[in-house]
Amino acid sequence: MAAKLFLGWIGFCGGCLVAGGIVALMIGLGILARFIEISHTAKHARLYENGILLGGIAGTLVTVYPIMIPVGKVGVLILGICSGIYVGGWIMALAEVIHVFPVFFRRIGLIKGTGFVVIAVAAGKTAGSMV
């Protein structure tokens, strides 16, 4: 019994460390702030924080426990689209924060159509996440 409590405590502490690392990454790189700035939704910052917290809790529960949610094919399609938008949005925000696109465009000599390239990358990431 004591061994199970100890292992549970170790797992809980490990989860707290990982969550702290993810939050530190988001704050340190300014990803969340830039994501909010791009979408012009600063008045809903509290909603973003709650969404990240609830998403982390839900992801943990689904990963640890075999929770089955009968959503059907339409639900899976919606989940895939939302997952793709989420992953694409985070990758685009991270790429913009670390200035990947200006360096890439300068190296290949691209002057016009940069907006289309950014949208194409986001659409490709979304499609890849859905597949």
C-alpha positions as CSV (number, residue, x, y, z in Angstrom):
1,M,0.0,0.0,0.0
2,A,2.8,2.4,0.9
3,A,4.6,1.6,-2.3
4,K,1.5,2.4,-4.4
5,L,1.1,5.7,-2.6
6,F,4.8,6.5,-3.2
7,L,4.6,5.7,-6.9
8,G,1.4,7.7,-7.2
9,W,3.1,10.7,-5.5
10,I,6.1,10.3,-7.9
11,G,3.7,10.3,-10.9
12,F,1.9,13.3,-9.7
13,C,5.1,15.2,-9.1
14,G,6.4,14.2,-12.6
15,G,3.1,15.5,-14.1
16,C,3.5,18.8,-12.3
17,L,7.0,19.1,-13.6
18,V,6.0,18.4,-17.2
19,A,3.1,20.8,-17.0
20,G,5.3,23.5,-15.5
21,G,7.8,23.0,-18.3
22,I,5.1,23.4,-21.0
23,V,3.8,26.6,-19.3
24,A,7.4,27.9,-19.0
25,L,7.9,27.2,-22.7
26,M,4.7,29.0,-23.7
27,I,5.5,32.0,-21.5
28,G,9.2,32.1,-22.2
29,L,8.9,32.1,-25.9
30,G,5.8,34.4,-25.8
31,I,3.8,32.0,-27.8
32,L,0.5,32.4,-26.0
33,A,0.8,36.2,-25.9
34,R,1.6,36.3,-29.6
35,F,-1.3,33.9,-30.4
36,I,-3.7,36.2,-28.5
37,E,-2.2,39.3,-30.2
38,I,-2.6,37.8,-33.7
39,S,-6.2,36.8,-33.1
40,H,-7.1,40.2,-31.4
41,T,-8.7,38.4,-28.5
42,A,-6.9,39.9,-25.5
43,K,-10.2,40.4,-23.7
44,H,-10.6,36.6,-23.6
45,A,-7.1,35.9,-22.1
46,R,-8.8,34.2,-19.1
47,L,-10.7,31.9,-21.4
48,Y,-7.4,30.9,-23.0
49,E,-5.9,30.1,-19.6
50,N,-9.0,28.0,-18.6
51,G,-9.0,26.2,-21.9
52,I,-5.3,25.2,-21.6
53,L,-5.9,24.0,-18.1
54,L,-9.0,22.0,-18.9
55,G,-7.4,20.6,-22.1
56,G,-4.5,19.4,-20.1
57,I,-6.7,17.8,-17.5
58,A,-8.9,16.2,-20.2
59,G,-5.8,15.0,-22.1
60,T,-4.4,13.4,-18.9
61,L,-7.6,11.6,-18.1
62,V,-8.0,10.3,-21.6
63,T,-4.4,9.1,-21.6
64,V,-4.5,7.5,-18.2
65,Y,-8.0,6.0,-18.2
66,P,-9.7,4.2,-21.1
67,I,-12.5,6.7,-21.4
68,M,-14.7,6.0,-24.4
69,I,-16.9,8.9,-25.7
70,P,-19.4,7.7,-28.4
71,V,-19.2,10.7,-30.8
72,G,-19.5,8.8,-34.1
73,K,-17.9,9.7,-37.4
74,V,-19.0,13.3,-37.3
75,G,-17.6,13.8,-33.9
76,V,-14.3,12.3,-34.9
77,L,-14.3,14.6,-38.0
78,I,-14.9,17.7,-35.8
79,L,-12.2,16.6,-33.4
80,G,-9.8,16.1,-36.2
81,I,-10.4,19.5,-37.6
82,C,-10.1,21.2,-34.2
83,S,-6.9,19.2,-33.5
84,G,-5.5,20.3,-36.8
85,I,-6.3,23.9,-36.2
86,Y,-4.8,23.7,-32.7
87,V,-1.6,22.1,-33.9
88,G,-1.3,24.3,-36.9
89,G,-1.9,27.4,-34.8
90,W,0.7,26.5,-32.3
91,I,3.3,25.7,-34.9
92,M,2.6,28.9,-36.8
93,A,2.8,30.9,-33.5
94,L,6.0,29.2,-32.6
95,A,7.5,29.7,-36.0
96,E,6.5,33.4,-36.0
97,V,7.9,34.0,-32.5
98,I,11.3,32.5,-33.4
99,H,11.3,34.4,-36.7
100,V,11.5,31.4,-39.0
101,F,9.6,32.9,-41.9
102,P,11.5,36.1,-42.4
103,V,14.8,34.2,-42.5
104,F,13.4,31.5,-44.8
105,F,11.9,34.1,-47.2
106,R,15.1,36.1,-47.3
107,R,17.2,32.9,-48.1
108,I,15.0,31.8,-51.0
109,G,14.5,35.4,-52.3
110,L,10.7,35.4,-51.9
111,I,9.3,38.9,-51.9
112,K,5.6,38.6,-53.0
113,G,3.1,36.0,-51.8
114,T,4.5,35.4,-48.4
115,G,1.0,35.4,-46.9
116,F,0.0,32.6,-49.2
117,V,3.0,30.5,-48.1
118,V,2.1,31.0,-44.5
119,I,-1.5,30.0,-45.1
120,A,-0.4,27.0,-47.2
121,V,1.9,25.8,-44.3
122,A,-1.0,26.1,-41.8
123,A,-3.4,24.3,-44.1
124,G,-0.8,21.5,-44.6
125,K,-0.3,21.1,-40.9
126,T,-4.0,21.0,-40.4
127,A,-4.4,18.4,-43.2
128,G,-1.5,16.3,-41.7
129,S,-3.1,16.4,-38.3
130,M,-6.4,15.2,-39.7
131,V,-4.7,12.3,-41.6
